[in-house]
Amino acid sequence: MSPRGALDYARAMGEVSNGVWTLRCDGGARGNPGPGALGYALFEPGGREVEARGEYVGEVTNNVAEYRALIAGLEAADGHGAGAVRVCMDSELVVRQMRGEYRVKNAGLKPLHAAATRAAARLTSVRYVEVPRAENARADQLVNETLDRVLGSESPR
């Protein structure tokens, strides 16, 4: 707990490490494709959240929303002067494509993969980690809050 009694999310999730920033990204679409949003939360090496954003991205697939979240988060990390970044996502496809373990076959994802690769290249180092959805709760929350706000709280999840 922090002095104000609030839970320090990064410390609770075991993310405090020397000099490594943590970026938690998520994207989602209600329907696939459907109205979508990105969400990311950026934590400095001490575990403090320095930026969190949810943004509506229009009618997209889940994978497009995931890539858009990654690109926006990497750009935010660069803007904050982060060097080494640990990217946590619950998208097996995006994580493994960014690691080079899976080929990018979908023509619609190729330019997004290229943009994410360019954004990552502006940082000293980036490590991609696939995490269970429960460990990516902050980014997921930002996606759902954004979609609820844009579509109305009655929209199905």
MOQUI-V237808 format. One record per backbone hydrogen bond with DSSP energy under -0.5 kcal/mol. NH is the residue of the N-H (numbers start at 1). CO is the residue of the C=O. If there is no record, write none. Layout:
NH|CO ; NH|CO
//
This chain:
2|6 ; 5|2 ; 9|7 ; 10|47 ; 12|8 ; 13|9 ; 14|11 ; 15|10 ; 17|45 ; 19|17 ; 20|17 ; 21|19 ; 21|84 ; 22|43 ; 23|86 ; 24|22 ; 24|41 ; 25|23 ; 25|88 ; 26|39 ; 28|37 ; 30|35 ; 31|29 ; 32|33 ; 33|60 ; 34|60 ; 35|30 ; 36|58 ; 37|28 ; 38|55 ; 39|26 ; 40|53 ; 41|24 ; 42|51 ; 43|22 ; 44|48 ; 47|44 ; 50|42 ; 51|42 ; 53|40 ; 55|38 ; 57|36 ; 58|36 ; 60|34 ; 60|58 ; 65|61 ; 66|62 ; 67|63 ; 68|64 ; 69|65 ; 70|66 ; 71|67 ; 72|68 ; 73|69 ; 74|70 ; 75|71 ; 76|72 ; 77|73 ; 78|74 ; 79|75 ; 80|76 ; 81|78 ; 82|77 ; 84|19 ; 85|125 ; 86|21 ; 87|85 ; 87|127 ; 88|23 ; 88|86 ; 89|87 ; 89|129 ; 92|90 ; 95|91 ; 96|92 ; 97|93 ; 98|94 ; 99|95 ; 100|96 ; 100|97 ; 101|96 ; 102|96 ; 105|103 ; 109|106 ; 110|106 ; 111|107 ; 113|109 ; 114|110 ; 115|111 ; 116|112 ; 117|113 ; 118|114 ; 119|115 ; 120|116 ; 121|117 ; 122|118 ; 122|119 ; 123|120 ; 124|83 ; 125|83 ; 127|85 ; 129|87 ; 131|89 ; 131|129 ; 135|132 ; 136|133 ; 137|134 ; 140|136 ; 141|137 ; 142|138 ; 143|139 ; 144|140 ; 145|141 ; 146|142 ; 147|143 ; 148|144 ; 149|145 ; 150|146 ; 151|147 ; 152|148 ; 155|152
//
